[in-house]
Amino acid sequence: MAVFEKKYVWSILFRLFHWSFALSIFALVVTGLYINWPWTNTWMESSHQFTMAYMRWIHFLAGMIFICAVIARIYLWFFGNKYEKLWDFLPITGRNIKNLFSTLLYYAYLTDHHEHRLGHNALAGSSYFLTIILSIVQLITGLYLLYPENNLWVSLGSIFGTQQEARFIHHILNWYFAWFAMVHIYIVIWNDIKSPEGLISSIFDGFKFAHKE
């Protein structure tokens, strides 16, 4: 019979980042889609109801939380515990490159052999790294649209072209985050069923279960 031991993996700051990031993405995607296509608009808008104003306000607040979450994750890349740091999961070492391909084969049901990691596997870590990079693009384009006369955000935002071009990028990335959230939830549930490490509970209490050596 397999024997497991409980190990502390995710710090409080990492868990705060995760839930702030997750909830802000949900709010931003919903309100962003509404701002793009206000499906409840009527002639009473701005006189008897202010749905668009409420949606924009929620989008703004969620955006500020999103920015704080991104900053927290970047901080943890360099100053978090050993499972949260960048080089623990990026495929820049032989061990991580091997783990990346073995994880791809495992998810494709082409092998039953898989190196279990207490932290992120290389595939998950790489996708999260890409998501944070795209989050930086998203927050820059968002602030560029919000503050069109601010020299800092105009300078940074103009990298992506005109405001209309930046808005298009912002909208496309909105769909990326929507799909990312759905795929993430599916894979987390799949992993929790396939593996006894306690993946879902770990994001609440910080602990995972590993085979006792």
N, C-alpha and C positions, 0 to 999 in steps of 0.2 A: 504494500500500500504506500502510495506517495505521501511524503511528509513535507509540509510547507511551513515556511516561517514568514512572519510579517515584517516588512521593511518600509521605512519612511522614504518616500520618493519625491512627492510634490510639496513644495513649501507653501506657506500661507499666501505669499505674494503671487506665486504661480496660479494658485486656485482662484484668487481674486481676479487676476488677469483673465483667466479662462472664462469665468462667468460674466465679467464685465464685457469682454469681447463678444461672447455668444449672444447675450441679451441685447447689446447695442447693435449687432449685426441684424438681428431679427427686427428691431425697431426701425433701423435705417433702411432695410430692404422694403418693408411694408410702406413706410412713409415716402420713401424715394419713388416707389412705383406710383403712389397716389399723386405725388407732385408732378411726375411726368404725365400721368393720365388721370385727372381728377374725376373718377367715375360717379361721384355723388353731386357734382356741381349743378346748381339750379340758379334761377334768376334771383333767388333770395340771398345768394352768397354776398357777403360784405354788408348786408343790411339786417337780416334776421338770423343768419348763421355764419360761422367763421371757420368752417372745416379746413380750408386750405391754410389759414393762419395757424390753427392748432397743429396741423400736420407738419408745417414748417418749423414750429416751435419744438415739437417732439424730435424732429429730424436734427435740429440744432443741438438739443440737449444730448441726444444719443451720440451725435458726432463728437461732442466734447469727451464723453465717456470712452468712445472708441479711440480717440487720440491718446488719452491717458493709458488705456490698455496696451496700445502699441508701444508707447514709451516704456511701460513696465516690462514688456516682453523683450525688448531690445536690451534693457538693463540686465535682465536675467540671462541673456545670451552670454554675457561676459562676467557677471557677478552672482549668478544663481548657484545652486548646488551642482554637483557633478552630473546629474541627470538632466539639468535644465540648460547647461552651457552648449554653445553652438557646435563645438568640435566633438561632442558626444554622439551626435546623430548625422551630421553632414557627411556625404560620401567623399571625404577628402583623405581617408586612410584606407589601407587595404582591408581592414576588418569591416569598416562601414560599407565599402563598395561591395564586398562579398555579401553582407547583410542585405543590402539593397536588392540584389538580384535574387537572393534566396527568398526574400519577402514577396517579391513579384511572382515567383513561381508558386509560393504558398497560397497567395491570394487567388491565383489562377487555377488552383486545385491540381497543379502539375506535380506537386511533391507534398509529402506529409512532414518533411523535415524542416524545422524552422528554429532559428536561434531566438530564444525569448529574451527580450531586453526589459530591464526594470524601467528604464526611461523610454524614449521614443525609438522605434526601429528606424532604420535609415530612410525608408520610403516615406513613412509618416512625417519624420522630422524634415525631410526635404520639401514635402508638400506644405508643411506649416511655415517653413522658411520662405517659400515662394509667396505664400499668402500674406505674410508680414510685409514683404517687399511691395506687393500690390496694394497693401493697406496704406503704405506711405504714399504711393501714387494717388490713391483714392482720397486721402486726407489733404494732399496738396491741391488736387483739382477742386475738391470741395471748398477749401478755404479761398481759393482763387475765385470761385463763383460767388462766395459769400462776401468777400472783401475786394471788389474789383478796382478799388482806388488805393489799396494799400501797397506800397512800394515793394515790401518783402514778398507778399503772395503773388503780386503781378510778375515779379522777377522770376520766382520759382515756377509759377503756373504757366508762364509764357514758353517754357520748355516744351509744353504739350501743344503749343499753337495758340490760336485765338480762344476767346472764352467759349465760343460755340463748339470748337473742336475739343476743348477740355471737358465741356459738358457731355459730349458724346462718349469720351473715354470714361467719364464718371458713371454714365448710364450703363455702358457695357460691363464695367467692373461690378456694378450693382448685381447684375445677373450672375457674374462669377461667384460672388459671395453667397448668393441664394443657393446655387448648385453645390458649392463647397460645403455649406451647412448640411444639406441633405445627404451628401455622400459621406461626410464625417459621421453623422448620426448612424447611418447604416453600417459603416465599417466598425464603429465602436460597439454596437450591439452584436455584430457578427463575431468580433473578437471576444466579447464577454461570454458568448455561448461556446465558442471553440476552445477557449483557454480559461483556466481557473485562477488567473492572476488577480482578479478583482478590478478590472479596468474602470468600470463605471463608478464603483464606490470610491476608487482612489482619488477622483476629482472632487470628492466631498471631504474626505478625511485625510488624504495625502498618502495613505498606505496601500501597498501592493503585496501580493503573496508570491514567493519564489520557492522553488524546490530547495529543500534543506540539504546541504551537502554533507 
